Amino acid sequence: MILKAIIHDAEEGGFWAEVPALPGCFTQGDTINELETNLLEAIEGWLLAAEPEGSVPGGRVLEVAV
């Protein structure tokens, strides 16, 4: 699965990121490397919390190869 994240500069320093395809999936980090690590953990946690398996609240997940 490939997901896009939008990285923002944080006002207080460091960075924060959001994953538009996963509503409510956000994280932060002091460096880009820390942000990337935290982002992977946030995505994994979001996917594990989705119920039932693989579904998105209010919808379904459909994986399409293009």
PDBQT receptor file of N, H, CA, C and O in Angstrom, charges set to zero:
ATOM      1  N   MET A   1       0.845  -1.161   0.000  1.00  0.00    +0.000 N 
ATOM      2  CA  MET A   1       0.000   0.000   0.000  1.00  0.00    +0.000 C 
ATOM      3  C   MET A   1       0.900   1.238   0.000  1.00  0.00    +0.000 C 
ATOM      4  O   MET A   1       1.848   1.328   0.780  1.00  0.00    +0.000 OA
ATOM      5  N   ILE A   2       0.599   2.156  -0.857  1.00  0.00    +0.000 N 
ATOM      6  H   ILE A   2      -0.171   2.083  -1.490  1.00  0.00    +0.000 HD
ATOM      7  CA  ILE A   2       1.342   3.412  -0.903  1.00  0.00    +0.000 C 
ATOM      8  C   ILE A   2       0.383   4.537  -0.534  1.00  0.00    +0.000 C 
ATOM      9  O   ILE A   2      -0.667   4.707  -1.154  1.00  0.00    +0.000 OA
ATOM     10  N   LEU A   3       0.761   5.294   0.479  1.00  0.00    +0.000 N 
ATOM     11  H   LEU A   3       1.613   5.156   0.982  1.00  0.00    +0.000 HD
ATOM     12  CA  LEU A   3      -0.040   6.420   0.942  1.00  0.00    +0.000 C 
ATOM     13  C   LEU A   3       0.792   7.691   0.852  1.00  0.00    +0.000 C 
ATOM     14  O   LEU A   3       2.008   7.659   1.042  1.00  0.00    +0.000 OA
ATOM     15  N   LYS A   4       0.148   8.786   0.567  1.00  0.00    +0.000 N 
ATOM     16  H   LYS A   4      -0.839   8.812   0.413  1.00  0.00    +0.000 HD
ATOM     17  CA  LYS A   4       0.836  10.073   0.528  1.00  0.00    +0.000 C 
ATOM     18  C   LYS A   4       0.597  10.800   1.832  1.00  0.00    +0.000 C 
ATOM     19  O   LYS A   4      -0.507  10.782   2.376  1.00  0.00    +0.000 OA
ATOM     20  N   ALA A   5       1.648  11.443   2.332  1.00  0.00    +0.000 N 
ATOM     21  H   ALA A   5       2.545  11.457   1.890  1.00  0.00    +0.000 HD
ATOM     22  CA  ALA A   5       1.546  12.261   3.539  1.00  0.00    +0.000 C 
ATOM     23  C   ALA A   5       1.946  13.685   3.167  1.00  0.00    +0.000 C 
ATOM     24  O   ALA A   5       2.842  13.902   2.351  1.00  0.00    +0.000 OA
ATOM     25  N   ILE A   6       1.272  14.634   3.774  1.00  0.00    +0.000 N 
ATOM     26  H   ILE A   6       0.545  14.457   4.437  1.00  0.00    +0.000 HD
ATOM     27  CA  ILE A   6       1.605  16.042   3.576  1.00  0.00    +0.000 C 
ATOM     28  C   ILE A   6       2.392  16.492   4.795  1.00  0.00    +0.000 C 
ATOM     29  O   ILE A   6       1.914  16.380   5.923  1.00  0.00    +0.000 OA
ATOM     30  N   ILE A   7       3.590  16.999   4.571  1.00  0.00    +0.000 N 
ATOM     31  H   ILE A   7       3.979  17.090   3.654  1.00  0.00    +0.000 HD
ATOM     32  CA  ILE A   7       4.478  17.427   5.653  1.00  0.00    +0.000 C 
ATOM     33  C   ILE A   7       4.420  18.946   5.771  1.00  0.00    +0.000 C 
ATOM     34  O   ILE A   7       4.528  19.669   4.781  1.00  0.00    +0.000 OA
ATOM     35  N   HIS A   8       4.248  19.411   7.008  1.00  0.00    +0.000 N 
ATOM     36  H   HIS A   8       4.161  18.823   7.813  1.00  0.00    +0.000 HD
ATOM     37  CA  HIS A   8       4.173  20.844   7.297  1.00  0.00    +0.000 C 
ATOM     38  C   HIS A   8       5.276  21.221   8.285  1.00  0.00    +0.000 C 
ATOM     39  O   HIS A   8       5.670  20.410   9.123  1.00  0.00    +0.000 OA
ATOM     40  N   ASP A   9       5.768  22.445   8.182  1.00  0.00    +0.000 N 
ATOM     41  H   ASP A   9       5.449  23.104   7.500  1.00  0.00    +0.000 HD
ATOM     42  CA  ASP A   9       6.657  22.981   9.216  1.00  0.00    +0.000 C 
ATOM     43  C   ASP A   9       5.799  23.345  10.415  1.00  0.00    +0.000 C 
ATOM     44  O   ASP A   9       4.768  24.002  10.265  1.00  0.00    +0.000 OA
ATOM     45  N   ALA A  10       6.210  22.928  11.596  1.00  0.00    +0.000 N 
ATOM     46  H   ALA A  10       7.047  22.394  11.719  1.00  0.00    +0.000 HD
ATOM     47  CA  ALA A  10       5.479  23.258  12.817  1.00  0.00    +0.000 C 
ATOM     48  C   ALA A  10       5.913  24.638  13.300  1.00  0.00    +0.000 C 
ATOM     49  O   ALA A  10       7.096  24.972  13.239  1.00  0.00    +0.000 OA
ATOM     50  N   GLU A  11       4.973  25.433  13.774  1.00  0.00    +0.000 N 
ATOM     51  H   GLU A  11       4.012  25.161  13.823  1.00  0.00    +0.000 HD
ATOM     52  CA  GLU A  11       5.277  26.780  14.249  1.00  0.00    +0.000 C 
ATOM     53  C   GLU A  11       6.298  26.773  15.382  1.00  0.00    +0.000 C 
ATOM     54  O   GLU A  11       7.140  27.667  15.468  1.00  0.00    +0.000 OA
ATOM     55  N   GLU A  12       6.224  25.772  16.247  1.00  0.00    +0.000 N 
ATOM     56  H   GLU A  12       5.539  25.046  16.177  1.00  0.00    +0.000 HD
ATOM     57  CA  GLU A  12       7.124  25.694  17.398  1.00  0.00    +0.000 C 
ATOM     58  C   GLU A  12       8.450  25.000  17.069  1.00  0.00    +0.000 C 
ATOM     59  O   GLU A  12       9.271  24.775  17.959  1.00  0.00    +0.000 OA
ATOM     60  N   GLY A  13       8.656  24.665  15.808  1.00  0.00    +0.000 N 
ATOM     61  H   GLY A  13       7.990  24.848  15.085  1.00  0.00    +0.000 HD
ATOM     62  CA  GLY A  13       9.860  23.961  15.367  1.00  0.00    +0.000 C 
ATOM     63  C   GLY A  13       9.529  22.517  15.050  1.00  0.00    +0.000 C 
ATOM     64  O   GLY A  13       8.554  21.966  15.561  1.00  0.00    +0.000 OA
ATOM     65  N   GLY A  14      10.329  21.919  14.222  1.00  0.00    +0.000 N 
ATOM     66  H   GLY A  14      11.121  22.366  13.807  1.00  0.00    +0.000 HD
ATOM     67  CA  GLY A  14      10.075  20.543  13.813  1.00  0.00    +0.000 C 
ATOM     68  C   GLY A  14       9.032  20.483  12.711  1.00  0.00    +0.000 C 
ATOM     69  O   GLY A  14       8.835  21.445  11.968  1.00  0.00    +0.000 OA
ATOM     70  N   PHE A  15       8.378  19.358  12.618  1.00  0.00    +0.000 N 
ATOM     71  H   PHE A  15       8.538  18.577  13.221  1.00  0.00    +0.000 HD
ATOM     72  CA  PHE A  15       7.447  19.107  11.520  1.00  0.00    +0.000 C 
ATOM     73  C   PHE A  15       6.228  18.359  12.023  1.00  0.00    +0.000 C 
ATOM     74  O   PHE A  15       6.269  17.728  13.079  1.00  0.00    +0.000 OA
ATOM     75  N   TRP A  16       5.146  18.430  11.267  1.00  0.00    +0.000 N 
ATOM     76  H   TRP A  16       5.113  18.942  10.409  1.00  0.00    +0.000 HD
ATOM     77  CA  TRP A  16       3.984  17.586  11.502  1.00  0.00    +0.000 C 
ATOM     78  C   TRP A  16       3.486  17.115  10.152  1.00  0.00    +0.000 C 
ATOM     79  O   TRP A  16       3.723  17.767   9.135  1.00  0.00    +0.000 OA
ATOM     80  N   ALA A  17       2.794  15.981  10.137  1.00  0.00    +0.000 N 
ATOM     81  H   ALA A  17       2.601  15.451  10.963  1.00  0.00    +0.000 HD
ATOM     82  CA  ALA A  17       2.326  15.400   8.885  1.00  0.00    +0.000 C 
ATOM     83  C   ALA A  17       0.920  14.860   9.046  1.00  0.00    +0.000 C 
ATOM     84  O   ALA A  17       0.498  14.477  10.137  1.00  0.00    +0.000 OA
ATOM     85  N   GLU A  18       0.204  14.838   7.925  1.00  0.00    +0.000 N 
ATOM     86  H   GLU A  18       0.547  15.149   7.038  1.00  0.00    +0.000 HD
ATOM     87  CA  GLU A  18      -1.137  14.281   7.869  1.00  0.00    +0.000 C 
ATOM     88  C   GLU A  18      -1.227  13.345   6.671  1.00  0.00    +0.000 C 
ATOM     89  O   GLU A  18      -0.538  13.531   5.668  1.00  0.00    +0.000 OA
ATOM     90  N   VAL A  19      -2.078  12.344   6.788  1.00  0.00    +0.000 N 
ATOM     91  H   VAL A  19      -2.637  12.193   7.603  1.00  0.00    +0.000 HD
ATOM     92  CA  VAL A  19      -2.312  11.398   5.707  1.00  0.00    +0.000 C 
ATOM     93  C   VAL A  19      -3.761  11.594   5.253  1.00  0.00    +0.000 C 
ATOM     94  O   VAL A  19      -4.678  11.086   5.897  1.00  0.00    +0.000 OA
ATOM     95  N   PRO A  20      -3.980  12.323   4.154  1.00  0.00    +0.000 N 
ATOM     96  CA  PRO A  20      -5.343  12.633   3.727  1.00  0.00    +0.000 C 
ATOM     97  C   PRO A  20      -6.233  11.410   3.496  1.00  0.00    +0.000 C 
ATOM     98  O   PRO A  20      -7.444  11.485   3.704  1.00  0.00    +0.000 OA
ATOM     99  N   ALA A  21      -5.658  10.298   3.076  1.00  0.00    +0.000 N 
ATOM    100  H   ALA A  21      -4.674  10.237   2.907  1.00  0.00    +0.000 HD
ATOM    101  CA  ALA A  21      -6.456   9.095   2.814  1.00  0.00    +0.000 C 
ATOM    102  C   ALA A  21      -6.936   8.419   4.098  1.00  0.00    +0.000 C 
ATOM    103  O   ALA A  21      -7.825   7.569   4.055  1.00  0.00    +0.000 OA
ATOM    104  N   LEU A  22      -6.354   8.791   5.236  1.00  0.00    +0.000 N 
ATOM    105  H   LEU A  22      -5.631   9.482   5.271  1.00  0.00    +0.000 HD
ATOM    106  CA  LEU A  22      -6.705   8.194   6.520  1.00  0.00    +0.000 C 
ATOM    107  C   LEU A  22      -7.160   9.312   7.465  1.00  0.00    +0.000 C 
ATOM    108  O   LEU A  22      -6.335   9.878   8.183  1.00  0.00    +0.000 OA
ATOM    109  N   PRO A  23      -8.435   9.634   7.476  1.00  0.00    +0.000 N 
ATOM    110  CA  PRO A  23      -8.932  10.749   8.286  1.00  0.00    +0.000 C 
ATOM    111  C   PRO A  23      -8.491  10.646   9.751  1.00  0.00    +0.000 C 
ATOM    112  O   PRO A  23      -8.675   9.617  10.400  1.00  0.00    +0.000 OA
ATOM    113  N   GLY A  24      -7.914  11.725  10.247  1.00  0.00    +0.000 N 
ATOM    114  H   GLY A  24      -7.765  12.561   9.720  1.00  0.00    +0.000 HD
ATOM    115  CA  GLY A  24      -7.472  11.757  11.638  1.00  0.00    +0.000 C 
ATOM    116  C   GLY A  24      -6.089  11.191  11.867  1.00  0.00    +0.000 C 
ATOM    117  O   GLY A  24      -5.648  11.100  13.013  1.00  0.00    +0.000 OA
ATOM    118  N   CYS A  25      -5.388  10.806  10.809  1.00  0.00    +0.000 N 
ATOM    119  H   CYS A  25      -5.746  10.880   9.878  1.00  0.00    +0.000 HD
ATOM    120  CA  CYS A  25      -4.038  10.254  10.945  1.00  0.00    +0.000 C 
ATOM    121  C   CYS A  25      -3.030  11.398  10.840  1.00  0.00    +0.000 C 
ATOM    122  O   CYS A  25      -2.734  11.886   9.749  1.00  0.00    +0.000 OA
ATOM    123  N   PHE A  26      -2.506  11.816  12.002  1.00  0.00    +0.000 N 
ATOM    124  H   PHE A  26      -2.745  11.419  12.888  1.00  0.00    +0.000 HD
ATOM    125  CA  PHE A  26      -1.537  12.901  12.102  1.00  0.00    +0.000 C 
ATOM    126  C   PHE A  26      -0.387  12.456  12.988  1.00  0.00    +0.000 C 
ATOM    127  O   PHE A  26      -0.540  11.539  13.794  1.00  0.00    +0.000 OA
ATOM    128  N   THR A  27       0.763  13.102  12.843  1.00  0.00    +0.000 N 
ATOM    129  H   THR A  27       0.887  13.847  12.188  1.00  0.00    +0.000 HD
ATOM    130  CA  THR A  27       1.878  12.865  13.747  1.00  0.00    +0.000 C 
ATOM    131  C   THR A  27       2.834  14.039  13.643  1.00  0.00    +0.000 C 
ATOM    132  O   THR A  27       2.635  14.946  12.835  1.00  0.00    +0.000 OA
ATOM    133  N   GLN A  28       3.880  14.017  14.472  1.00  0.00    +0.000 N 
ATOM    134  H   GLN A  28       4.042  13.280  15.129  1.00  0.00    +0.000 HD
ATOM    135  CA  GLN A  28       4.865  15.094  14.458  1.00  0.00    +0.000 C 
ATOM    136  C   GLN A  28       6.241  14.529  14.746  1.00  0.00    +0.000 C 
ATOM    137  O   GLN A  28       6.380  13.379  15.161  1.00  0.00    +0.000 OA
ATOM    138  N   GLY A  29       7.263  15.355  14.520  1.00  0.00    +0.000 N 
ATOM    139  H   GLY A  29       7.149  16.290  14.183  1.00  0.00    +0.000 HD
ATOM    140  CA  GLY A  29       8.631  14.968  14.830  1.00  0.00    +0.000 C 
ATOM    141  C   GLY A  29       9.536  16.177  14.802  1.00  0.00    +0.000 C 
ATOM    142  O   GLY A  29       9.261  17.153  14.104  1.00  0.00    +0.000 OA
ATOM    143  N   ASP A  30      10.620  16.113  15.563  1.00  0.00    +0.000 N 
ATOM    144  H   ASP A  30      10.844  15.320  16.129  1.00  0.00    +0.000 HD
ATOM    145  CA  ASP A  30      11.576  17.217  15.598  1.00  0.00    +0.000 C 
ATOM    146  C   ASP A  30      12.436  17.275  14.342  1.00  0.00    +0.000 C 
ATOM    147  O   ASP A  30      12.893  18.347  13.946  1.00  0.00    +0.000 OA
ATOM    148  N   THR A  31      12.657  16.112  13.712  1.00  0.00    +0.000 N 
ATOM    149  H   THR A  31      12.286  15.241  14.034  1.00  0.00    +0.000 HD
ATOM    150  CA  THR A  31      13.435  16.032  12.477  1.00  0.00    +0.000 C 
ATOM    151  C   THR A  31      12.620  15.247  11.444  1.00  0.00    +0.000 C 
ATOM    152  O   THR A  31      11.638  14.586  11.782  1.00  0.00    +0.000 OA
ATOM    153  N   ILE A  32      13.040  15.331  10.202  1.00  0.00    +0.000 N 
ATOM    154  H   ILE A  32      13.839  15.868   9.927  1.00  0.00    +0.000 HD
ATOM    155  CA  ILE A  32      12.361  14.570   9.152  1.00  0.00    +0.000 C 
ATOM    156  C   ILE A  32      12.474  13.070   9.431  1.00  0.00    +0.000 C 
ATOM    157  O   ILE A  32      11.511  12.331   9.225  1.00  0.00    +0.000 OA
ATOM    158  N   ASN A  33      13.634  12.617   9.894  1.00  0.00    +0.000 N 
ATOM    159  H   ASN A  33      14.416  13.217  10.062  1.00  0.00    +0.000 HD
ATOM    160  CA  ASN A  33      13.804  11.195  10.195  1.00  0.00    +0.000 C 
ATOM    161  C   ASN A  33      12.862  10.753  11.313  1.00  0.00    +0.000 C 
ATOM    162  O   ASN A  33      12.248   9.690  11.218  1.00  0.00    +0.000 OA
ATOM    163  N   GLU A  34      12.741  11.553  12.366  1.00  0.00    +0.000 N 
ATOM    164  H   GLU A  34      13.239  12.416  12.444  1.00  0.00    +0.000 HD
ATOM    165  CA  GLU A  34      11.828  11.223  13.452  1.00  0.00    +0.000 C 
ATOM    166  C   GLU A  34      10.385  11.256  12.956  1.00  0.00    +0.000 C 
ATOM    167  O   GLU A  34       9.575  10.404  13.321  1.00  0.00    +0.000 OA
ATOM    168  N   LEU A  35      10.072  12.243  12.125  1.00  0.00    +0.000 N 
ATOM    169  H   LEU A  35      10.730  12.935  11.829  1.00  0.00    +0.000 HD
ATOM    170  CA  LEU A  35       8.724  12.341  11.563  1.00  0.00    +0.000 C 
ATOM    171  C   LEU A  35       8.393  11.096  10.750  1.00  0.00    +0.000 C 
ATOM    172  O   LEU A  35       7.291  10.559  10.864  1.00  0.00    +0.000 OA
ATOM    173  N   GLU A  36       9.329  10.634   9.936  1.00  0.00    +0.000 N 
ATOM    174  H   GLU A  36      10.224  11.071   9.844  1.00  0.00    +0.000 HD
ATOM    175  CA  GLU A  36       9.086   9.450   9.115  1.00  0.00    +0.000 C 
ATOM    176  C   GLU A  36       8.823   8.217   9.986  1.00  0.00    +0.000 C 
ATOM    177  O   GLU A  36       7.917   7.435   9.697  1.00  0.00    +0.000 OA
ATOM    178  N   THR A  37       9.599   8.048  11.030  1.00  0.00    +0.000 N 
ATOM    179  H   THR A  37      10.335   8.683  11.264  1.00  0.00    +0.000 HD
ATOM    180  CA  THR A  37       9.393   6.922  11.948  1.00  0.00    +0.000 C 
ATOM    181  C   THR A  37       8.022   7.018  12.605  1.00  0.00    +0.000 C 
ATOM    182  O   THR A  37       7.288   6.032  12.668  1.00  0.00    +0.000 OA
ATOM    183  N   ASN A  38       7.678   8.211  13.097  1.00  0.00    +0.000 N 
ATOM    184  H   ASN A  38       8.275   9.012  13.046  1.00  0.00    +0.000 HD
ATOM    185  CA  ASN A  38       6.389   8.411  13.755  1.00  0.00    +0.000 C 
ATOM    186  C   ASN A  38       5.235   8.247  12.777  1.00  0.00    +0.000 C 
ATOM    187  O   ASN A  38       4.167   7.764  13.151  1.00  0.00    +0.000 OA
ATOM    188  N   LEU A  39       5.445   8.645  11.532  1.00  0.00    +0.000 N 
ATOM    189  H   LEU A  39       6.313   9.037  11.228  1.00  0.00    +0.000 HD
ATOM    190  CA  LEU A  39       4.413   8.528  10.514  1.00  0.00    +0.000 C 
ATOM    191  C   LEU A  39       4.096   7.063  10.220  1.00  0.00    +0.000 C 
ATOM    192  O   LEU A  39       2.929   6.692  10.092  1.00  0.00    +0.000 OA
ATOM    193  N   LEU A  40       5.119   6.242  10.115  1.00  0.00    +0.000 N 
ATOM    194  H   LEU A  40       6.067   6.543  10.219  1.00  0.00    +0.000 HD
ATOM    195  CA  LEU A  40       4.900   4.810   9.897  1.00  0.00    +0.000 C 
ATOM    196  C   LEU A  40       4.123   4.197  11.059  1.00  0.00    +0.000 C 
ATOM    197  O   LEU A  40       3.225   3.382  10.847  1.00  0.00    +0.000 OA
ATOM    198  N   GLU A  41       4.466   4.589  12.288  1.00  0.00    +0.000 N 
ATOM    199  H   GLU A  41       5.195   5.252  12.460  1.00  0.00    +0.000 HD
ATOM    200  CA  GLU A  41       3.750   4.079  13.457  1.00  0.00    +0.000 C 
ATOM    201  C   GLU A  41       2.295   4.562  13.471  1.00  0.00    +0.000 C 
ATOM    202  O   GLU A  41       1.388   3.801  13.809  1.00  0.00    +0.000 OA
ATOM    203  N   ALA A  42       2.080   5.824  13.104  1.00  0.00    +0.000 N 
ATOM    204  H   ALA A  42       2.817   6.442  12.829  1.00  0.00    +0.000 HD
ATOM    205  CA  ALA A  42       0.719   6.379  13.085  1.00  0.00    +0.000 C 
ATOM    206  C   ALA A  42      -0.146   5.674  12.045  1.00  0.00    +0.000 C 
ATOM    207  O   ALA A  42      -1.308   5.365  12.309  1.00  0.00    +0.000 OA
ATOM    208  N   ILE A  43       0.410   5.422  10.877  1.00  0.00    +0.000 N 
ATOM    209  H   ILE A  43       1.354   5.673  10.662  1.00  0.00    +0.000 HD
ATOM    210  CA  ILE A  43      -0.339   4.740   9.820  1.00  0.00    +0.000 C 
ATOM    211  C   ILE A  43      -0.665   3.312  10.248  1.00  0.00    +0.000 C 
ATOM    212  O   ILE A  43      -1.793   2.847  10.083  1.00  0.00    +0.000 OA
ATOM    213  N   GLU A  44       0.323   2.628  10.795  1.00  0.00    +0.000 N 
ATOM    214  H   GLU A  44       1.240   3.005  10.930  1.00  0.00    +0.000 HD
ATOM    215  CA  GLU A  44       0.095   1.255  11.255  1.00  0.00    +0.000 C 
ATOM    216  C   GLU A  44      -0.985   1.217  12.329  1.00  0.00    +0.000 C 
ATOM    217  O   GLU A  44      -1.871   0.364  12.290  1.00  0.00    +0.000 OA
ATOM    218  N   GLY A  45      -0.916   2.125  13.275  1.00  0.00    +0.000 N 
ATOM    219  H   GLY A  45      -0.196   2.819  13.306  1.00  0.00    +0.000 HD
ATOM    220  CA  GLY A  45      -1.919   2.183  14.332  1.00  0.00    +0.000 C 
ATOM    221  C   GLY A  45      -3.300   2.493  13.793  1.00  0.00    +0.000 C 
ATOM    222  O   GLY A  45      -4.289   1.910  14.239  1.00  0.00    +0.000 OA
ATOM    223  N   TRP A  46      -3.377   3.407  12.838  1.00  0.00    +0.000 N 
ATOM    224  H   TRP A  46      -2.574   3.881  12.476  1.00  0.00    +0.000 HD
ATOM    225  CA  TRP A  46      -4.663   3.763  12.238  1.00  0.00    +0.000 C 
ATOM    226  C   TRP A  46      -5.269   2.551  11.547  1.00  0.00    +0.000 C 
ATOM    227  O   TRP A  46      -6.455   2.264  11.712  1.00  0.00    +0.000 OA
ATOM    228  N   LEU A  47      -4.459   1.843  10.777  1.00  0.00    +0.000 N 
ATOM    229  H   LEU A  47      -3.496   2.076  10.643  1.00  0.00    +0.000 HD
ATOM    230  CA  LEU A  47      -4.955   0.672  10.046  1.00  0.00    +0.000 C 
ATOM    231  C   LEU A  47      -5.372  -0.446  10.997  1.00  0.00    +0.000 C 
ATOM    232  O   LEU A  47      -6.362  -1.133  10.744  1.00  0.00    +0.000 OA
ATOM    233  N   LEU A  48      -4.632  -0.635  12.082  1.00  0.00    +0.000 N 
ATOM    234  H   LEU A  48      -3.829  -0.077  12.288  1.00  0.00    +0.000 HD
ATOM    235  CA  LEU A  48      -4.988  -1.671  13.046  1.00  0.00    +0.000 C 
ATOM    236  C   LEU A  48      -6.279  -1.330  13.785  1.00  0.00    +0.000 C 
ATOM    237  O   LEU A  48      -7.020  -2.224  14.192  1.00  0.00    +0.000 OA
ATOM    238  N   ALA A  49      -6.548  -0.037  13.957  1.00  0.00    +0.000 N 
ATOM    239  H   ALA A  49      -5.947   0.690  13.626  1.00  0.00    +0.000 HD
ATOM    240  CA  ALA A  49      -7.744   0.390  14.679  1.00  0.00    +0.000 C 
ATOM    241  C   ALA A  49      -8.999   0.383  13.804  1.00  0.00    +0.000 C 
ATOM    242  O   ALA A  49     -10.114   0.418  14.323  1.00  0.00    +0.000 OA
ATOM    243  N   ALA A  50      -8.825   0.339  12.483  1.00  0.00    +0.000 N 
ATOM    244  H   ALA A  50      -7.919   0.311  12.061  1.00  0.00    +0.000 HD
ATOM    245  CA  ALA A  50      -9.970   0.343  11.571  1.00  0.00    +0.000 C 
ATOM    246  C   ALA A  50     -10.786  -0.935  11.801  1.00  0.00    +0.000 C 
ATOM    247  O   ALA A  50     -10.223  -2.022  11.931  1.00  0.00    +0.000 OA
ATOM    248  N   GLU A  51     -12.119  -0.794  11.851  1.00  0.00    +0.000 N 
ATOM    249  H   GLU A  51     -12.577   0.089  11.746  1.00  0.00    +0.000 HD
ATOM    250  CA  GLU A  51     -12.989  -1.948  12.094  1.00  0.00    +0.000 C 
ATOM    251  C   GLU A  51     -14.108  -1.998  11.086  1.00  0.00    +0.000 C 
ATOM    252  O   GLU A  51     -14.543  -0.947  10.613  1.00  0.00    +0.000 OA
ATOM    253  N   PRO A  52     -14.590  -3.159  10.739  1.00  0.00    +0.000 N 
ATOM    254  CA  PRO A  52     -13.899  -4.436  10.842  1.00  0.00    +0.000 C 
ATOM    255  C   PRO A  52     -12.702  -4.454   9.908  1.00  0.00    +0.000 C 
ATOM    256  O   PRO A  52     -12.445  -3.466   9.219  1.00  0.00    +0.000 OA
ATOM    257  N   GLU A  53     -11.987  -5.523   9.872  1.00  0.00    +0.000 N 
ATOM    258  H   GLU A  53     -12.196  -6.325  10.432  1.00  0.00    +0.000 HD
ATOM    259  CA  GLU A  53     -10.726  -5.614   9.137  1.00  0.00    +0.000 C 
ATOM    260  C   GLU A  53     -10.740  -4.832   7.835  1.00  0.00    +0.000 C 
ATOM    261  O   GLU A  53     -11.501  -5.113   6.910  1.00  0.00    +0.000 OA
ATOM    262  N   GLY A  54      -9.847  -3.819   7.805  1.00  0.00    +0.000 N 
ATOM    263  H   GLY A  54      -9.228  -3.591   8.557  1.00  0.00    +0.000 HD
ATOM    264  CA  GLY A  54      -9.649  -3.072   6.578  1.00  0.00    +0.000 C 
ATOM    265  C   GLY A  54     -10.704  -2.047   6.241  1.00  0.00    +0.000 C 
ATOM    266  O   GLY A  54     -10.596  -1.402   5.198  1.00  0.00    +0.000 OA
ATOM    267  N   SER A  55     -11.711  -1.862   7.056  1.00  0.00    +0.000 N 
ATOM    268  H   SER A  55     -11.799  -2.387   7.903  1.00  0.00    +0.000 HD
ATOM    269  CA  SER A  55     -12.732  -0.888   6.691  1.00  0.00    +0.000 C 
ATOM    270  C   SER A  55     -12.406   0.481   7.270  1.00  0.00    +0.000 C 
ATOM    271  O   SER A  55     -11.667   0.603   8.247  1.00  0.00    +0.000 OA
ATOM    272  N   VAL A  56     -12.953   1.473   6.666  1.00  0.00    +0.000 N 
ATOM    273  H   VAL A  56     -13.553   1.374   5.872  1.00  0.00    +0.000 HD
ATOM    274  CA  VAL A  56     -12.786   2.852   7.094  1.00  0.00    +0.000 C 
ATOM    275  C   VAL A  56     -14.112   3.284   7.685  1.00  0.00    +0.000 C 
ATOM    276  O   VAL A  56     -15.162   2.963   7.129  1.00  0.00    +0.000 OA
ATOM    277  N   PRO A  57     -14.093   4.008   8.808  1.00  0.00    +0.000 N 
ATOM    278  CA  PRO A  57     -15.365   4.453   9.381  1.00  0.00    +0.000 C 
ATOM    279  C   PRO A  57     -16.211   5.160   8.327  1.00  0.00    +0.000 C 
ATOM    280  O   PRO A  57     -15.756   6.114   7.696  1.00  0.00    +0.000 OA
ATOM    281  N   GLY A  58     -17.437   4.694   8.142  1.00  0.00    +0.000 N 
ATOM    282  H   GLY A  58     -17.807   3.919   8.655  1.00  0.00    +0.000 HD
ATOM    283  CA  GLY A  58     -18.341   5.305   7.179  1.00  0.00    +0.000 C 
ATOM    284  C   GLY A  58     -18.114   4.845   5.751  1.00  0.00    +0.000 C 
ATOM    285  O   GLY A  58     -18.730   5.395   4.838  1.00  0.00    +0.000 OA
ATOM    286  N   GLY A  59     -17.259   3.863   5.520  1.00  0.00    +0.000 N 
ATOM    287  H   GLY A  59     -16.759   3.416   6.262  1.00  0.00    +0.000 HD
ATOM    288  CA  GLY A  59     -17.005   3.423   4.167  1.00  0.00    +0.000 C 
ATOM    289  C   GLY A  59     -16.234   2.123   4.117  1.00  0.00    +0.000 C 
ATOM    290  O   GLY A  59     -16.108   1.415   5.116  1.00  0.00    +0.000 OA
ATOM    291  N   ARG A  60     -15.728   1.825   2.954  1.00  0.00    +0.000 N 
ATOM    292  H   ARG A  60     -15.830   2.400   2.142  1.00  0.00    +0.000 HD
ATOM    293  CA  ARG A  60     -14.935   0.612   2.746  1.00  0.00    +0.000 C 
ATOM    294  C   ARG A  60     -13.639   0.980   2.047  1.00  0.00    +0.000 C 
ATOM    295  O   ARG A  60     -13.545   2.013   1.385  1.00  0.00    +0.000 OA
ATOM    296  N   VAL A  61     -12.644   0.122   2.202  1.00  0.00    +0.000 N 
ATOM    297  H   VAL A  61     -12.721  -0.718   2.740  1.00  0.00    +0.000 HD
ATOM    298  CA  VAL A  61     -11.380   0.314   1.523  1.00  0.00    +0.000 C 
ATOM    299  C   VAL A  61     -11.367  -0.544   0.270  1.00  0.00    +0.000 C 
ATOM    300  O   VAL A  61     -11.643  -1.742   0.337  1.00  0.00    +0.000 OA
ATOM    301  N   LEU A  62     -11.056   0.042  -0.848  1.00  0.00    +0.000 N 
ATOM    302  H   LEU A  62     -10.832   1.015  -0.902  1.00  0.00    +0.000 HD
ATOM    303  CA  LEU A  62     -10.909  -0.688  -2.102  1.00  0.00    +0.000 C 
ATOM    304  C   LEU A  62      -9.536  -0.362  -2.646  1.00  0.00    +0.000 C 
ATOM    305  O   LEU A  62      -9.232   0.798  -2.923  1.00  0.00    +0.000 OA
ATOM    306  N   GLU A  63      -8.707  -1.373  -2.799  1.00  0.00    +0.000 N 
ATOM    307  H   GLU A  63      -8.953  -2.316  -2.574  1.00  0.00    +0.000 HD
ATOM    308  CA  GLU A  63      -7.365  -1.169  -3.312  1.00  0.00    +0.000 C 
ATOM    309  C   GLU A  63      -7.419  -1.359  -4.821  1.00  0.00    +0.000 C 
ATOM    310  O   GLU A  63      -7.896  -2.380  -5.315  1.00  0.00    +0.000 OA
ATOM    311  N   VAL A  64      -6.924  -0.362  -5.542  1.00  0.00    +0.000 N 
ATOM    312  H   VAL A  64      -6.536   0.468  -5.140  1.00  0.00    +0.000 HD
ATOM    313  CA  VAL A  64      -6.953  -0.386  -6.998  1.00  0.00    +0.000 C 
ATOM    314  C   VAL A  64      -5.547  -0.153  -7.515  1.00  0.00    +0.000 C 
ATOM    315  O   VAL A  64      -4.922   0.852  -7.176  1.00  0.00    +0.000 OA
ATOM    316  N   ALA A  65      -5.045  -1.057  -8.323  1.00  0.00    +0.000 N 
ATOM    317  H   ALA A  65      -5.553  -1.874  -8.599  1.00  0.00    +0.000 HD
ATOM    318  CA  ALA A  65      -3.747  -0.885  -8.965  1.00  0.00    +0.000 C 
ATOM    319  C   ALA A  65      -3.934  -0.144 -10.274  1.00  0.00    +0.000 C 
ATOM    320  O   ALA A  65      -4.793  -0.495 -11.083  1.00  0.00    +0.000 OA
ATOM    321  N   VAL A  66      -3.121   0.889 -10.475  1.00  0.00    +0.000 N 
ATOM    322  H   VAL A  66      -2.423   1.175  -9.817  1.00  0.00    +0.000 HD
ATOM    323  CA  VAL A  66      -3.239   1.688 -11.709  1.00  0.00    +0.000 C 
ATOM    324  C   VAL A  66      -1.934   1.626 -12.451  1.00  0.00    +0.000 C 
ATOM    325  O   VAL A  66      -1.802   2.224 -13.519  1.00  0.00    +0.000 OA
TER     326      VAL A  66
